[in-house]
């Protein structure tokens, strides 16, 4: 299926390019000079005897990936290769796709339907009908000529052949920027929801220990990806032990000053869940040991076990759906219990406010008559 999708996208890009029709291409450029320098220094520090040129091509990256496939630190090297590349964008100027090694690439189809797909469909339909697709959209741009440039053109100082970018080209550039921005925004929203769900899940597993792999090293700690759960958290530098660690930017690792121990991408660690912040979507770990075999976690209460019992690592789609379902059930039960407690509290308050019947303090008729005769007899005797 993946190969069929790639073939359809490549054929669409070639068809549009051959007809010289304005369009949105999926552009993925090579590494920037800064990222290229970081990657070159990293490969040189490893002593692999492999490197990249000043103008690298995809085959150079492929050669490094194949040459390091069987190494223990292969995951770390491949991660550095991916991080050195730029993000793909939508643009009307075809600069090729570096990661896929295609001279022209676009999104005719994708796993999730995107608006650029529909634009490509409209262009192909127009070309098959022997006409041109016009992209009409209101845009605001700063590419209009300045007053000084307009005066120079009137005086003949600017060649007549040099004209401003056409309105249609501006529209396609604006469409590419708009689609690229919305793609980033959708990705960020998706990651934020996933991070919240992961934090909500890990709240029931505080204090438990897991085996994981270092996915990134920074100047303030290590990011560790837990085995099976695919949940990432931070081991802060203060949780690495009783010594000071320095960040090695070339090797992308933390090294202890006293012991010389080194933690980098791909290192195997055993960590403990110590903190979960649902608001900031952060999970903090504490280092237990390095490279030890995973031991089964301690027995949990039935409430904290309810989600874990249903996780099937062989089918992550069903596992995620089941986990979400369990989370919803747990939230519903919590809300129901809270509502029941609130109702009981309201009933107690209402009952305490009911006025009790007051006992009458007025004397009875017989008592009043007796009191009157007593006063009369006292006056007579006086």
Secondary structure by P-SEA (a helix, b strand, c coil): caaaaaaaaaaaaaaaaaacccccccccccccaaaaaaaaaaaaaacccccccccccaaaaaaaaaaaccccaaaaaaaaaaaabbbbbbbcccccccccccccccccccccccaaaaaaaaaaaaaaacbbbbbbbbbbbcccccaaaaaaaaacccccccccccaaaaaaaaaaaaaaaaaaaaaaaaaaaaaaaaaaaacccccbbbbbbbccccccbbbbbbccccbbbbbcccccccbbbbbcccccccccccccccccccccbbbbbcccccccbbbbbbbccccccccccccccccccccccccccccaaaaaaaaaaaaaaaaaaaaaaaaaaaaaaaaaaaaaacccbbbbccccaaaaaaaaaaaaaaaaac
